[in-house]
Amino acid sequence: MKGPGLSKSEQASYAQLDELKSEIEAECDRYWRGSGIDWRPLKPVAKGVVKRANESQSDD
């Protein structure tokens, strides 16, 4: 996480937490892959394209 309102030490802390989160997720994935059970919720699947009301229907 980076942003103009964070100090360098806060940014470093967030970077460490993000790295730790990634490691934990990878360990969980390895565990659950070996168990044959996927506990994670299904990822959303796009059903179609959404257009704004003011966009024209033709591609001219």
Helices and strands as residue ranges (DSSP letters): H 8-35
